[in-house]
Amino acid sequence: MQHLSLSVGIALAALASFGTRADELDEFKAAFAESRSPATTIERRRVALDNLKGDSKPIALALLEAATTVELEAARIVEQRRRSLFEAAEPDIELQRREVLDPLREFGQLITWHLLDVGEKAALDALLSAALDDEDLPFRLRMAVAERAGDGDAKFASKLIAKMKRKDVAEACVAIAAYIARDERAVQAIPILVKQLGHRSALVREMAARALAHHPDPKGVQALVRRLEKERGRTRGRMAAALEIVTRAQLGDRPSAWQDWWREHEDAVMAGEFELTSGTSSALVTGAPREGRALDNDTRRYHSLSVDGEAVLFLLDRSESMSATMRDAHAEDGAALTRVDRAKQELARVLGTLPETSTFNVVVFSTGTTAFAQTMKLATADNVAKARAWLDSVDLVGGTMLYDGLDYGFQLGGCPATDAPFETAIDTLYLLTDGLPTRPRAEGRNRMFEADSFEAIRAAVSRWNLLGRVVVNAVALGQDFPAQHLRGLAEDNGGGLVQEF
């Protein structure tokens, strides 16, 4: 963070020359000196943050450095947790780490809100400069700053265009995010975005498509149509969503349909006689098909939810409450069966419907978490048979440690402990559970488990699910808990909820 530290130093010197708030800033920076025990410093930091008023350039840069410090502290705890998840550590160890991590994450979000609330032009320009130049800043923080401050001084236009050319994933994405935030289209940016549609990283390709939807151009439409047949899964869906936005044609994600449309409208589009529109949509983020949109794949269903991904992770609750009975809606006499039997039967069935070119995995969670395989597997007949046999052997134990199950699943998908861009190995997640999430009880209490926080779980998933690229669906079995919690989790991540009784 050399660039950032130098910038803060210069800003503080300038601030001191005017004799204003240098002492508060010094106190604030001192409170965020890296600590081996961050939990003991949060209260001091809260006081320092409360005393920090205004939105000047020095304050903005100090907030940026503080947010980075908290993220690095949290990443160290996450790394420890993740190692222990695979090593089946004792639950009380995980609880101790959560009791440090959750408040730290919550406080880090509070700092970020203060940071993104900055409104002074000089401060925003300084933040944008740091986001573009300081490669050591956390990736999501750089993206958030770029989206907030991207429409800065005109002097940044040439820098944005230069950065957009980069092969480095983080550098290209941050620059494109800042370009999207700008009010005006830059003609010289179009050929760069067109080229980035062929980037090795799907993350960069999708950001380029999003930019071409926000700042449409005839050459961008042409490039998106041509690129569509080379893409698969949700990346294709995101590019199709960009085309639907700029052309207002509702053709789904079929390359052949768009090629036919292009042959009919090419001359008008390239001549500027076809009005292109700009905008955004949830499908542009998730790549999930709209209801009624034509799809190339079949209508596979999992508990009535469409299975339209090509890299699918099934997350299954194996807590003891799954032994409760429910009505078998598929039996003619409506006979009862256990929730776990219902879950296993449906999962075994849907695995057999996956195309062999798609990938899948199954994670089961309770007091501990385990997976069918440590990597995603092709849905070959042999792998499906092995997964079904493994699923048959799963028994019930413990409580509903949903946080750890989701953490484990996203880690299998490639999500690192540090805040950095990554290529996700999953595009769709299906969560099945039958009760409120729990975690090991705190020391000195008589219950084995206590309720976990859905707010903490949703906040964690928003971090693990980089740029919302994984669609999260939920299945609630039984009526032992209010399903709106799961609905919120699914809707946050572009998915849907089904409840079965």
Secondary structure, 3 states (H helix, E strand, C coil): CHHHHHHHHHHHHHHHHCCCCHHHHHHHHHHCCCCCCHHHHHHHHHHHHHCCCCCCHHHHHHHHHHHHHHHHHHHHHHHHHHHHHHHCCCHHHHHHHHHHHHHHHHHHHHHHHHHHCCCCHHHHHHHHHHHHHCCCCCHHHHHHHHHHHCCCCCCHHHHHHHHHCCCCHHHHHHHHHHHHHCCCCCHHHHHHHHHHCCCCCHHHHHHHHHHHHHCCCHHHHHHHHHHHCCCCHHHHHHHHHHHHHHHCCCCCCCHHHHHHHHHHHHHHHHCCCCCCCCCCCHHHHHCCCCCCCCCCCCCCEECCEECCCCEEEEEEECCHHHHCEEECCCCCCCCEEEHHHHHHHHHHHHHCCCCCCCEEEEEEECCCEEECCCCCEECCHHHHHHHHHHHHCCCCCCCCCHHHHHHHHHHHCCCCCCCCCCCCCCCEEEEEECCCCEEECCCCCCCCEEECCHHHHHHHHHHHCHHHCCEEEEEEECCCCCCHHHHHHHHHCCCCEEEEC
